[in-house]
Protein backbone atom coordinates (compact mmCIF):
# COMPACT_ATOMS: atom_id res chain seq x y z
CA UNK A 1 0.00 0.00 0.00
CA UNK A 2 1.50 3.30 -1.08
CA UNK A 3 -0.18 5.17 1.77
CA UNK A 4 1.53 3.15 4.48
CA UNK A 5 4.90 3.30 2.76
CA UNK A 6 5.28 6.86 4.05
CA UNK A 7 2.78 6.67 6.96
CA UNK A 8 3.24 3.55 9.09
CA UNK A 9 0.04 2.60 10.93
CA UNK A 10 -0.32 3.39 14.61
CA UNK A 11 -0.81 0.61 17.14
CA UNK A 12 -4.51 -0.10 17.69
CA UNK A 13 -5.64 0.11 21.32
CA UNK A 14 -6.64 -3.25 22.76
CA UNK A 15 -9.18 -3.92 24.03
CA UNK A 16 -11.20 -1.57 21.86
CA UNK A 17 -12.62 1.27 23.91
CA UNK A 18 -15.24 2.17 21.31
CA UNK A 19 -17.03 0.86 18.26
CA UNK A 20 -15.56 3.84 16.41
CA UNK A 21 -12.11 2.76 15.18
CA UNK A 22 -10.84 6.34 15.00
CA UNK A 23 -11.38 6.66 18.76
CA UNK A 24 -9.20 3.53 19.18
CA UNK A 25 -6.16 5.03 17.48
CA UNK A 26 -6.93 4.08 13.87
CA UNK A 27 -6.32 6.77 11.27
CA UNK A 28 -9.23 8.11 9.24
CA UNK A 29 -7.65 6.63 6.10
CA UNK A 30 -7.50 3.14 7.65
CA UNK A 31 -11.01 3.38 9.09
CA UNK A 32 -12.36 4.29 5.67
CA UNK A 33 -10.27 1.52 4.03
CA UNK A 34 -12.02 -1.18 6.10
CA UNK A 35 -15.46 0.40 5.74
CA UNK A 36 -16.37 -2.30 3.21
CA UNK A 37 -18.91 -5.08 2.75
CA UNK A 38 -18.65 -7.82 5.36
CA UNK A 39 -17.82 -10.52 2.79
CA UNK A 40 -14.96 -8.45 1.36
CA UNK A 41 -13.72 -7.73 4.88
CA UNK A 42 -13.48 -11.45 5.66
CA UNK A 43 -11.63 -12.07 2.37
CA UNK A 44 -9.21 -9.29 3.31
CA UNK A 45 -8.62 -10.92 6.71
CA UNK A 46 -7.79 -14.21 4.99
CA UNK A 47 -5.44 -12.48 2.54
CA UNK A 48 -3.65 -10.51 5.27
CA UNK A 49 -3.18 -13.69 7.28
CA UNK A 50 -1.92 -15.68 4.27
CA UNK A 51 0.47 -12.89 3.23
CA UNK A 52 1.55 -12.35 6.84
CA UNK A 53 0.73 -8.62 6.86
CA UNK A 54 0.35 -8.09 10.61
CA UNK A 55 -0.79 -4.46 10.49
CA UNK A 56 -3.53 -5.24 7.97
CA UNK A 57 -4.60 -8.31 9.93
CA UNK A 58 -4.77 -6.24 13.12
CA UNK A 59 -6.80 -3.54 11.37
CA UNK A 60 -9.30 -5.92 9.80
CA UNK A 61 -9.74 -7.92 13.00
CA UNK A 62 -10.25 -4.67 14.93
CA UNK A 63 -13.00 -3.77 12.45
CA UNK A 64 -14.75 -7.10 13.14
CA UNK A 65 -14.29 -6.59 16.89
CA UNK A 66 -15.86 -3.13 16.58
CA UNK A 67 -18.83 -4.71 14.80
CA UNK A 68 -19.31 -7.11 17.74
CA UNK A 69 -18.62 -4.70 20.60
CA UNK A 70 -21.65 -3.91 22.75
CA UNK A 71 -23.95 -6.43 21.08
CA UNK A 72 -25.69 -9.36 22.67
CA UNK A 73 -25.55 -12.91 21.32
CA UNK A 74 -28.66 -12.59 19.20
CA UNK A 75 -27.48 -9.34 17.60
CA UNK A 76 -24.11 -10.90 16.77
CA UNK A 77 -25.82 -13.93 15.18
CA UNK A 78 -27.97 -11.61 13.09
CA UNK A 79 -24.96 -9.52 12.05
CA UNK A 80 -22.88 -12.51 10.92
CA UNK A 81 -25.67 -14.87 9.86
C-alpha contacts under 8 A as a table, 3 or more apart, distances in Angstrom:
res1	aa1	res2	aa2	distance
1	X	4	X	5.69
1	X	5	X	6.52
2	X	5	X	5.12
2	X	6	X	7.30
3	X	6	X	6.16
3	X	7	X	6.16
4	X	7	X	4.48
4	X	8	X	4.92
4	X	9	X	6.64
5	X	8	X	6.55
9	X	26	X	7.71
9	X	27	X	7.61
9	X	55	X	7.12
10	X	25	X	6.71
10	X	26	X	6.69
10	X	27	X	7.66
11	X	25	X	6.94
11	X	26	X	7.75
12	X	24	X	6.12
12	X	25	X	5.40
12	X	26	X	6.16
12	X	58	X	7.65
12	X	59	X	7.55
12	X	62	X	7.84
13	X	16	X	5.83
13	X	17	X	7.54
13	X	24	X	5.39
13	X	25	X	6.27
14	X	17	X	7.58
16	X	19	X	7.27
16	X	24	X	6.10
16	X	62	X	7.66
16	X	65	X	7.72
16	X	66	X	7.22
17	X	23	X	7.55
17	X	24	X	6.26
18	X	21	X	6.91
18	X	23	X	6.44
18	X	24	X	6.55
18	X	66	X	7.13
18	X	69	X	7.69
19	X	66	X	4.48
19	X	67	X	6.79
19	X	69	X	6.23
20	X	23	X	5.55
20	X	24	X	6.93
20	X	66	X	6.98
21	X	24	X	5.01
21	X	25	X	6.78
21	X	26	X	5.50
21	X	31	X	6.21
21	X	62	X	7.66
21	X	63	X	7.13
21	X	66	X	7.12
22	X	25	X	5.46
22	X	26	X	4.66
22	X	27	X	5.88
22	X	28	X	6.23
22	X	31	X	6.60
23	X	26	X	7.10
26	X	30	X	6.32
26	X	31	X	6.32
27	X	30	X	5.26
27	X	31	X	6.18
28	X	31	X	5.05
28	X	32	X	6.09
29	X	32	X	5.27
29	X	33	X	6.10
30	X	33	X	4.84
30	X	34	X	6.45
30	X	59	X	7.68
31	X	34	X	5.56
31	X	35	X	6.32
32	X	35	X	4.98
33	X	36	X	7.25
34	X	41	X	6.87
34	X	59	X	7.78
34	X	60	X	6.60
34	X	63	X	6.94
36	X	40	X	6.57
36	X	41	X	6.27
37	X	40	X	5.38
37	X	41	X	6.20
38	X	41	X	4.95
38	X	42	X	6.32
39	X	42	X	5.28
39	X	43	X	6.40
40	X	43	X	5.02
40	X	44	X	6.13
41	X	44	X	5.02
41	X	45	X	6.29
41	X	60	X	6.86
42	X	45	X	5.00
42	X	46	X	6.37
43	X	46	X	5.12
43	X	47	X	6.21
44	X	47	X	5.00
44	X	48	X	6.02
44	X	60	X	7.31
45	X	48	X	5.19
45	X	49	X	6.13
45	X	56	X	7.74
45	X	57	X	5.78
45	X	60	X	5.92
45	X	61	X	7.06
46	X	49	X	5.17
46	X	50	X	6.09
47	X	50	X	5.06
47	X	51	X	5.96
48	X	51	X	5.18
48	X	52	X	5.74
48	X	53	X	5.03
48	X	54	X	7.09
48	X	56	X	5.92
48	X	57	X	5.23
49	X	52	X	4.94
49	X	53	X	6.42
49	X	54	X	7.41
49	X	57	X	6.16
50	X	53	X	7.97
52	X	57	X	7.98
53	X	56	X	5.56
53	X	57	X	6.16
54	X	57	X	5.00
54	X	58	X	6.00
55	X	58	X	5.09
55	X	59	X	6.15
56	X	59	X	5.01
56	X	60	X	6.09
57	X	60	X	5.27
57	X	61	X	6.00
58	X	61	X	5.25
58	X	62	X	5.98
59	X	62	X	5.08
59	X	63	X	6.29
60	X	63	X	5.03
60	X	64	X	6.50
61	X	64	X	5.07
61	X	65	X	6.13
62	X	65	X	4.89
62	X	66	X	6.05
63	X	66	X	5.06
63	X	67	X	6.36
64	X	67	X	5.02
64	X	68	X	6.48
65	X	68	X	5.11
65	X	69	X	6.01
66	X	69	X	5.12
68	X	71	X	5.76
68	X	76	X	6.20
71	X	74	X	7.98
71	X	75	X	5.75
71	X	76	X	6.21
72	X	75	X	5.37
72	X	76	X	6.30
73	X	76	X	5.18
73	X	77	X	6.23
74	X	77	X	5.09
74	X	78	X	6.22
75	X	78	X	5.08
75	X	79	X	6.10
76	X	79	X	4.99
76	X	80	X	6.19
77	X	80	X	5.37
77	X	81	X	5.41
78	X	81	X	5.13
